[in-house]
């Protein structure tokens, strides 16, 4: 019976070792995925920080052009209106 108990203990030890090995593998996979995600997040943050915002320039140019358009209309209307002489 003693050899049978030793064999059982050996099988149990091998099973535990295999389970720990699987847990360790899963842990390494999750650690690698986390590291890749962290590097990607940092790279995206640096990209957003250094990329100029072209929309602000567009809005400023559009506002300037838009204001000039209405200024021209006001000047044309003032020139078209006949001046009335007051008596």
LOKOLZA-10745 format. One record per residue: chain; residue in three letters; residue number from 1; x, y, z of N, C-alpha, C, O, CB in turn. Coordinates in steps of 0.001 Angstrom, whole numbers, plus 524288, in hexadecimal, padded with zeros to 5 digits. Glycine has a CB too. Example, Ala and Ser with C-alpha at 12.3 -4.5 7.8 and 13.67 -1.06 7.14 Angstrom:
// LOKOLZA-10745
+--------+--------+-----+-------+-------+-------+-------+-------+-------+-------+-------+-------+-------+-------+-------+-------+-------+-------+
: chaine : residu : num :    nx :    ny :    nz :   cax :   cay :   caz :    cx :    cy :    cz :    ox :    oy :    oz :   cbx :   cby :   cbz :
+--------+--------+-----+-------+-------+-------+-------+-------+-------+-------+-------+-------+-------+-------+-------+-------+-------+-------+
:      A :    ALA :   1 : 83386 : 7E9C6 : 81E78 : 8300C : 7EE6C : 81E78 : 83390 : 7F31C : 81E78 : 8379C : 7F309 : 82111 : 82C2C : 7EE87 : 82356 :
:      A :    SER :   2 : 83232 : 7F736 : 81BA8 : 83566 : 7FBDC : 81BE4 : 83264 : 8001E : 81EBE : 83461 : 80472 : 81F67 : 83704 : 7FDAA : 8165D :
+--------+--------+-----+-------+-------+-------+-------+-------+-------+-------+-------+-------+-------+-------+-------+-------+-------+-------+
END
This chain:
// LOKOLZA-10745
+--------+--------+-----+-------+-------+-------+-------+-------+-------+-------+-------+-------+-------+-------+-------+-------+-------+-------+
: chaine : residu : num :    nx :    ny :    nz :   cax :   cay :   caz :    cx :    cy :    cz :    ox :    oy :    oz :   cbx :   cby :   cbz :
+--------+--------+-----+-------+-------+-------+-------+-------+-------+-------+-------+-------+-------+-------+-------+-------+-------+-------+
:      A :    UNK :   1 : 80328 : 7FB55 : 80000 : 80000 : 80000 : 80000 : 80355 : 804ED : 80000 : 801B8 : 80903 : 7FE0C : 7FC68 : 7FFFD : 804A3 :
:      A :    UNK :   2 : 807F0 : 80479 : 80232 : 80B54 : 808F9 : 8029D : 80CD4 : 80B11 : 7FD3B : 80CF5 : 80FCF : 7FC74 : 8102F : 80794 : 805B4 :
:      A :    UNK :   3 : 80DF6 : 8079A : 7F983 : 80F5A : 80944 : 7F442 : 80AAB : 80BAB : 7F186 : 80B42 : 80F50 : 7EE72 : 81178 : 804AB : 7F116 :
:      A :    UNK :   4 : 8060B : 809AA : 7F29F : 80145 : 80BC9 : 7F049 : 80055 : 8115A : 7F23C : 7FEBE : 814C3 : 7EF3D : 7FC82 : 80843 : 7F191 :
:      A :    UNK :   5 : 80152 : 8123D : 7F73A : 800B6 : 81786 : 7F969 : 804C6 : 81B46 : 7F71A : 8039A : 81FCD : 7F5FD : 80136 : 81763 : 7FF71 :
:      A :    UNK :   6 : 8098A : 81953 : 7F669 : 80D9C : 81C9A : 7F417 : 80C32 : 81E0D : 7EE77 : 80D14 : 82279 : 7ECCB : 812F0 : 819C7 : 7F43C :
:      A :    UNK :   7 : 80A0F : 81A6C : 7EBA4 : 80878 : 81B5A : 7E638 : 80404 : 81F59 : 7E5FA : 803F2 : 822BE : 7E292 : 806C5 : 8162D : 7E39A :
:      A :    UNK :   8 : 80056 : 81EE7 : 7E99C : 7FC02 : 822A9 : 7E9EE : 7FE16 : 82822 : 7EB0E : 7FC79 : 82BF0 : 7E89A : 7F80F : 82102 : 7EE35 :
:      A :    UNK :   9 : 801AB : 82878 : 7EEC7 : 803E8 : 82D86 : 7F030 : 806DF : 82FE1 : 7EB8B : 806A9 : 8349A : 7EAA6 : 80791 : 82CF3 : 7F4F3 :
:      A :    UNK :  10 : 80998 : 82C99 : 7E8A5 : 80C83 : 82E69 : 7E41A : 808D4 : 83080 : 7DFE6 : 809D7 : 83493 : 7DD8F : 80FE3 : 829FD : 7E1E4 :
:      A :    UNK :  11 : 8049B : 82DB7 : 7DEFA : 800C1 : 82F71 : 7DB18 : 7FE37 : 83493 : 7DCCB : 7FD71 : 83819 : 7D99C : 7FC87 : 82B33 : 7DA43 :
:      A :    UNK :  12 : 7FCF4 : 834F6 : 7E1BA : 7FAA0 : 839C6 : 7E3CE : 7FE6F : 83E5D : 7E345 : 7FCD9 : 842A9 : 7E1CE : 7F90D : 83908 : 7E99A :
:      A :    UNK :  13 : 8034F : 83D7E : 7E46B : 80744 : 8419D : 7E3FB : 807EA : 84357 : 7DE55 : 80866 : 84801 : 7DD46 : 80C86 : 83FBA : 7E62A :
:      A :    UNK :  14 : 807ED : 83F9E : 7DAAD : 8085D : 840F7 : 7D526 : 803A6 : 84418 : 7D347 : 8043D : 847BC : 7D031 : 808F5 : 83C09 : 7D1DE :
:      A :    UNK :  15 : 7FEFE : 842B7 : 7D51D : 7FA49 : 8458F : 7D39E : 7FA79 : 84B32 : 7D5AA : 7F91B : 84EDD : 7D2E0 : 7F562 : 842BA : 7D5B4 :
:      A :    UNK :  16 : 7FC2C : 84BD4 : 7DA8D : 7FC94 : 8511B : 7DCC2 : 80089 : 85461 : 7D9BD : 7FFAF : 85900 : 7D8B9 : 7FE20 : 850D9 : 7E290 :
:      A :    UNK :  17 : 804EA : 851DE : 7D851 : 808F7 : 854A2 : 7D56B : 806E6 : 85656 : 7D016 : 8080F : 85AA4 : 7CE49 : 80DD9 : 8512C : 7D4C7 :
:      A :    UNK :  18 : 803DF : 852FC : 7CD97 : 8019D : 8543E : 7C87A : 7FDA2 : 858B4 : 7C8ED : 7FD71 : 85C22 : 7C58F : 7FEFF : 84F5C : 7C616 :
:      A :    UNK :  19 : 7FA7A : 858A6 : 7CD10 : 7F6A4 : 85CD1 : 7CDE1 : 7F96B : 8620E : 7CEC5 : 7F7CD : 86614 : 7CCB1 : 7F30C : 85B81 : 7D297 :
:      A :    UNK :  20 : 7FD98 : 861F1 : 7D1DF : 80085 : 866C2 : 7D2D9 : 8031D : 868B4 : 7CDDB : 80385 : 86D6A : 7CD00 : 804A6 : 865E4 : 7D71E :
:      A :    UNK :  21 : 804DA : 86520 : 7CA9B : 80749 : 8668E : 7C5B4 : 8034B : 86947 : 7C224 : 8048E : 86D26 : 7BF95 : 8099A : 861B0 : 7C301 :
:      A :    UNK :  22 : 7FE89 : 86741 : 7C200 : 7FA65 : 869AB : 7BED9 : 7F904 : 86F13 : 7C0F2 : 7F841 : 872BE : 7BDED : 7F57E : 8662C : 7BEC5 :
:      A :    UNK :  23 : 7F8B3 : 86F91 : 7C621 : 7F78D : 874A1 : 7C881 : 7FBDD : 87888 : 7C747 : 7FAD4 : 87D16 : 7C623 : 7F6E1 : 87414 : 7CE71 :
:      A :    UNK :  24 : 800B0 : 876B0 : 7C785 : 8052B : 87A04 : 7C666 : 80514 : 87BD6 : 7C0AA : 80654 : 88056 : 7BF85 : 80A4E : 87713 : 7C79A :
:      A :    UNK :  25 : 8039B : 87857 : 7BD1F : 80345 : 879B4 : 7B799 : 7FF1B : 87DDD : 7B6B6 : 7FFFE : 881A8 : 7B3E4 : 80213 : 874D7 : 7B44E :
:      A :    UNK :  26 : 7FAA0 : 87D27 : 7B91B : 7F66A : 88102 : 7B898 : 7F829 : 8863D : 7BAD7 : 7F706 : 88A55 : 7B896 : 7F164 : 87F17 : 7BB61 :
:      A :    UNK :  27 : 7FAD8 : 88627 : 7BF28 : 7FCD0 : 88AF1 : 7C18E : 8009F : 88DC6 : 7BDF2 : 80060 : 8928C : 7BD6B : 7FF78 : 889B4 : 7C6C2 :
:      A :    UNK :  28 : 80425 : 88AD6 : 7BB76 : 807DB : 88D38 : 7B7D4 : 80511 : 88F8E : 7B31D : 80673 : 893D1 : 7B15D : 80BE1 : 88930 : 7B608 :
:      A :    UNK :  29 : 80137 : 88CDD : 7B113 : 7FE42 : 88EDF : 7AC90 : 7FB87 : 893F4 : 7ADFA : 7FBAF : 897B2 : 7AAF7 : 7FA36 : 88ACD : 7AAA8 :
:      A :    UNK :  30 : 7F905 : 89422 : 7B289 : 7F660 : 898E7 : 7B43A : 7FA43 : 89D58 : 7B527 : 7F91C : 8A1DE : 7B400 : 7F33B : 897DD : 7B935 :
:      A :    UNK :  31 : 7FECF : 89C11 : 7B736 : 802D2 : 8A00F : 7B819 : 804C4 : 8A24F : 7B2EA : 80596 : 8A708 : 7B280 : 8076F : 89DBF : 7BB38 :
:      A :    UNK :  32 : 8057F : 89F0C : 7AF0A : 8073F : 8A0E2 : 7A9EB : 80316 : 8A44B : 7A75D : 80450 : 8A860 : 7A522 : 80895 : 89C3C : 7A65D :
:      A :    UNK :  33 : 7FE2F : 8A2A2 : 7A7AE : 7F9EB : 8A5C7 : 7A579 : 7F995 : 8AB0F : 7A837 : 7F8CD : 8AF0F : 7A5AA : 7F4A5 : 8A2DA : 7A5F0 :
:      A :    UNK :  34 : 7FA2A : 8AB1A : 7AD4E : 7FA15 : 8B001 : 7B03A : 7FE90 : 8B397 : 7AEBE : 7FDD2 : 8B851 : 7AE42 : 7FA43 : 8AEE9 : 7B603 :
:      A :    UNK :  35 : 8032D : 8B16B : 7AE05 : 807B4 : 8B492 : 7AC88 : 80701 : 8B6E5 : 7A716 : 80848 : 8BB73 : 7A635 : 80CB2 : 8B144 : 7ACBB :
:      A :    UNK :  36 : 80500 : 8B3D1 : 7A378 : 8040D : 8B5C9 : 79E30 : 7FFE9 : 8BA16 : 79E49 : 80074 : 8BE04 : 79B92 : 80254 : 8B14E : 79A87 :
:      A :    UNK :  37 : 7FBD5 : 8B964 : 7A159 : 7F7C6 : 8BD61 : 7A1C0 : 7F9EB : 8C268 : 7A427 : 7F880 : 8C6AE : 7A277 : 7F32D : 8BB57 : 7A500 :
:      A :    UNK :  38 : 7FD49 : 8C1F3 : 7A809 : 7FF9A : 8C68E : 7AA7E : 80310 : 8C97E : 7A6A5 : 802D3 : 8CE49 : 7A65C : 802C6 : 8C4FB : 7AF56 :
:      A :    UNK :  39 : 80646 : 8C6AF : 7A3B0 : 809A4 : 8C935 : 79FD1 : 8065B : 8CBD0 : 79B94 : 80797 : 8D023 : 799E2 : 80D6C : 8C536 : 79D5D :
:      A :    UNK :  40 : 80238 : 8C93C : 799DF : 7FED3 : 8CB8A : 795E0 : 7FC23 : 8D074 : 797F4 : 7FBA2 : 8D44D : 7951D : 7FAB5 : 8C78A : 7940B :
:      A :    UNK :  41 : 7FA6E : 8D05E : 79CCF : 7F7F4 : 8D4FB : 79F23 : 7FBB6 : 8D983 : 79F96 : 7FA44 : 8DDF9 : 79E87 : 7F5C8 : 8D3AE : 7A47B :
:      A :    UNK :  42 : 80084 : 8D871 : 7A121 : 80474 : 8DC8E : 7A187 : 805B7 : 8DEC0 : 79C1E : 8062B : 8E37E : 79B75 : 80976 : 8DA73 : 7A429 :
:      A :    UNK :  43 : 80644 : 8DB58 : 7984E : 80767 : 8DD1E : 792F8 : 802FC : 8E08A : 790E7 : 80401 : 8E483 : 78E64 : 80843 : 8D869 : 78F4F :
:      A :    UNK :  44 : 7FE2B : 8DF17 : 791E8 : 7F9B8 : 8E236 : 79022 : 7F99A : 8E787 : 792DB : 7F877 : 8EB7E : 79062 : 7F495 : 8DF47 : 79120 :
:      A :    UNK :  45 : 7FAC5 : 8E79E : 797E8 : 7FAD6 : 8EC90 : 79AC8 : 7FF17 : 8F031 : 798B3 : 7FE34 : 8F4E3 : 79825 : 7FBAD : 8EB8F : 7A0A4 :
:      A :    UNK :  46 : 803AD : 8EE10 : 7978B : 807E9 : 8F13C : 7955A : 80664 : 8F33A : 78FF4 : 8075F : 8F7C1 : 78EA9 : 80D0A : 8EE0D : 7950D :
:      A :    UNK :  47 : 80404 : 8EFE1 : 78CD3 : 80238 : 8F177 : 7879C : 7FE50 : 8F5F0 : 787EE : 7FEC5 : 8F9C2 : 7850B : 7FFC0 : 8ECD3 : 784BF :
:      A :    UNK :  48 : 7FA7D : 8F581 : 78B66 : 7F68D : 8F9A2 : 78BFC : 7F8F8 : 8FEB1 : 78E05 : 7F72C : 902EF : 78CA4 : 7F233 : 8F7D5 : 78FAD :
:      A :    UNK :  49 : 7FCF5 : 8FE50 : 7913C : 7FF77 : 902EA : 79373 : 80292 : 905DD : 78F48 : 8027C : 90AAC : 78F2A : 8030C : 90158 : 797FE :
:      A :    UNK :  50 : 80546 : 90311 : 78BE9 : 808A0 : 90595 : 78814 : 805ED : 906D7 : 782F3 : 8080D : 909E4 : 77FE5 : 80D31 : 9023A : 78708 :
:      A :    UNK :  51 : 80163 : 904AB : 781D9 : 7FE9E : 905C9 : 77D03 : 7FBD8 : 90B06 : 77D81 : 7F8E6 : 90BDE : 78136 : 7FAB0 : 90163 : 77BB3 :
:      A :    UNK :  52 : 7FCC4 : 90E99 : 779BF : 7FA21 : 913AE : 77A16 : 7F445 : 91314 : 7790E : 7F28B : 90F86 : 77650 : 7FC8C : 91797 : 77628 :
:      A :    UNK :  53 : 7F15B : 91699 : 77B4C : 7EBB4 : 91677 : 77AA2 : 7EA4A : 91A00 : 77610 : 7EA1B : 91EC6 : 7769C : 7E8D1 : 91831 : 77FBE :
:      A :    UNK :  54 : 7E94C : 917A0 : 77192 : 7E821 : 91AA3 : 76CE5 : 7E2AC : 91CFE : 76D13 : 7E19E : 920C9 : 76A51 : 7E8B1 : 9173C : 76819 :
:      A :    UNK :  55 : 7DF40 : 91AE2 : 77030 : 7D9EF : 91CDD : 77073 : 7D9D0 : 9226C : 772A4 : 7D6A9 : 9259D : 770E8 : 7D68D : 91941 : 773C9 :
:      A :    UNK :  56 : 7DD2A : 9239A : 77663 : 7DD5F : 928EB : 7787D : 7DEED : 92CCB : 77442 : 7DCAA : 93106 : 773EA : 7E139 : 9293A : 77D15 :
:      A :    UNK :  57 : 7E2B8 : 92B6B : 77112 : 7E456 : 92EDB : 76CD0 : 7DFE7 : 92F95 : 768F1 : 7DF00 : 933EC : 76713 : 7E92B : 92CA9 : 76A0A :
:      A :    UNK :  58 : 7DD29 : 92B6B : 767BC : 7D8D5 : 92BC0 : 76415 : 7D495 : 92F51 : 76638 : 7D286 : 93297 : 7635D : 7D6A1 : 92652 : 762F1 :
:      A :    UNK :  59 : 7D340 : 92EB9 : 76B2A : 7CF38 : 931FE : 76D7F : 7D0C5 : 937B6 : 76D6E : 7CD87 : 93B13 : 76C4C : 7CE1D : 93042 : 7730F :
:      A :    UNK :  60 : 7D5B8 : 938DF : 76EA1 : 7D782 : 93E48 : 76E96 : 7D737 : 94090 : 7691F : 7D56D : 944F9 : 76872 : 7DD13 : 93EA9 : 770AC :
:      A :    UNK :  61 : 7D8F5 : 93D9D : 76530 : 7D8C7 : 93F86 : 75FD2 : 7D328 : 94039 : 75E0E : 7D1DC : 9440A : 75B6F : 7DBA7 : 93BC6 : 75C25 :
:      A :    UNK :  62 : 7CFD9 : 93C89 : 75F81 : 7CA60 : 93CDC : 75DEF : 7C7CF : 9419F : 76067 : 7C4E2 : 9446A : 75DCD : 7C76C : 937DB : 75F77 :
:      A :    UNK :  63 : 7C8DC : 9428F : 76555 : 7C693 : 94715 : 767F8 : 7C86B : 94C24 : 76572 : 7C552 : 94FC0 : 764BF : 7C7F8 : 9470C : 76DCD :
:      A :    UNK :  64 : 7CD61 : 94C73 : 76415 : 7CF6B : 95128 : 7618C : 7CCC8 : 9520B : 75C4A : 7CB33 : 9566B : 75B12 : 7D55C : 950C0 : 760D5 :
:      A :    UNK :  65 : 7CC4C : 94DED : 7592D : 7C9D3 : 94E71 : 75415 : 7C40E : 94FCF : 754AB : 7C1EB : 952EC : 751B1 : 7CA74 : 94966 : 750EE :
:      A :    UNK :  66 : 7C19F : 94D72 : 75883 : 7BC12 : 94E55 : 75965 : 7BB14 : 953FF : 75B04 : 7B758 : 9566C : 75933 : 7B9FC : 94A8F : 75D94 :
:      A :    UNK :  67 : 7BE5B : 95610 : 75E5F : 7BDD1 : 95B7F : 76012 : 7BEB9 : 95F3A : 75B88 : 7BBE6 : 96314 : 75AFC : 7C1A6 : 95CB3 : 76486 :
:      A :    UNK :  68 : 7C28F : 95E29 : 75853 : 7C3A8 : 96183 : 753CE : 7BF12 : 96188 : 75006 : 7BDE0 : 9658F : 74DAF : 7C8A3 : 95FB3 : 750FD :
:      A :    UNK :  69 : 7BC85 : 95D19 : 74F6A : 7B81B : 95CC3 : 74BD3 : 7B3C3 : 96078 : 74D8F : 7B197 : 96353 : 74A5B : 7B60B : 9571A : 74B81 :
:      A :    UNK :  70 : 7B281 : 96070 : 75292 : 7AE59 : 963D5 : 7546C : 7B006 : 9698B : 7548A : 7ACBF : 96CFF : 753DA : 7AC99 : 96224 : 759CE :
:      A :    UNK :  71 : 7B4FA : 96A9E : 75560 : 7B6DD : 96FF9 : 75537 : 7B64C : 97232 : 74FB2 : 7B4DF : 976BE : 74F0C : 7BC99 : 97040 : 75707 :
:      A :    UNK :  72 : 7B768 : 96F00 : 74BBA : 7B6E6 : 970BA : 7464E : 7B138 : 971D6 : 744FB : 7B012 : 975A8 : 7424C : 7B921 : 96C9D : 74290 :
:      A :    UNK :  73 : 7AD9E : 96E84 : 746D8 : 7A810 : 96F56 : 745C9 : 7A633 : 9746E : 74839 : 7A333 : 9774C : 745CB : 7A4D1 : 96ABC : 747DB :
:      A :    UNK :  74 : 7A7E0 : 97591 : 74CDB : 7A637 : 97A49 : 74F8B : 7A828 : 97F1E : 74C9D : 7A54E : 982F6 : 74C23 : 7A83A : 97A4D : 75537 :
:      A :    UNK :  75 : 7ACE2 : 97EF3 : 74AB1 : 7AF07 : 9835C : 747C6 : 7AC19 : 98418 : 742A8 : 7AB08 : 98886 : 7411D : 7B4DF : 9828D : 746B8 :
:      A :    UNK :  76 : 7AAC1 : 97FC0 : 73FF4 : 7A7E9 : 98025 : 73B04 : 7A271 : 98255 : 73BE5 : 7A09F : 98587 : 738CC : 7A797 : 97AC9 : 73859 :
:      A :    UNK :  77 : 79FD3 : 980B4 : 73FFE : 79A97 : 982A6 : 7411F : 79AC1 : 98873 : 74275 : 79740 : 98B60 : 740F2 : 7981F : 97F8B : 7459E :
:      A :    UNK :  78 : 79EAD : 98A19 : 74533 : 79F27 : 98F9B : 74693 : 7A017 : 992E0 : 741B2 : 79E3D : 9974D : 7415C : 7A399 : 9906E : 74A87 :
:      A :    UNK :  79 : 7A2EC : 990C4 : 73DF1 : 7A3FF : 9939E : 73924 : 79F20 : 993D7 : 735B6 : 79E66 : 997AC : 732E6 : 7A88B : 99113 : 73629 :
:      A :    UNK :  80 : 79BC4 : 98FDD : 735D9 : 79709 : 98FA9 : 7329A : 792B2 : 9932C : 734B9 : 78F7E : 99513 : 731AE : 7950F : 98A0C : 73239 :
:      A :    UNK :  81 : 79282 : 9940A : 7399C : 78E4C : 9971E : 73BE9 : 78EE0 : 99CD4 : 73A4C : 79306 : 99F2E : 73AEC : 78E4B : 99698 : 741F1 :
:      A :    UNK :  82 : 78AAC : 99EFB : 7383A : 78B01 : 9A483 : 736B5 : 78B07 : 9A7F0 : 73B9D : 78827 : 9A6FF : 73F59 : 7865B : 9A60C : 7330A :
:      A :    UNK :  83 : 78E3A : 9ABC4 : 73B78 : 78E81 : 9AF48 : 73FE7 : 78A1E : 9B349 : 73F53 : 78994 : 9B5D4 : 73B47 : 793FC : 9B1FE : 74044 :
:      A :    UNK :  84 : 78722 : 9B3C2 : 74349 : 782D6 : 9B799 : 7431E : 784AF : 9BCA7 : 74572 : 78748 : 9BCBF : 7497D : 77DEE : 9B59A : 74610 :
:      A :    UNK :  85 : 78350 : 9C0E1 : 742D5 : 784D3 : 9C5F2 : 744CA : 7808F : 9C7F2 : 7485A : 77BEB : 9C7BB : 7471B : 785E0 : 9C9CB : 7404C :
:      A :    UNK :  86 : 78228 : 9C9C8 : 74C91 : 77E53 : 9CBC6 : 7504E : 77DD4 : 9D1A8 : 74F5B : 781B5 : 9D462 : 74E90 : 77FFA : 9CA8B : 75628 :
:      A :    UNK :  87 : 77910 : 9D380 : 74F75 : 7781D : 9D90E : 74E83 : 77769 : 9DC08 : 7535D : 77694 : 9E0C3 : 75331 : 77384 : 9D9D0 : 74B31 :
+--------+--------+-----+-------+-------+-------+-------+-------+-------+-------+-------+-------+-------+-------+-------+-------+-------+-------+
END
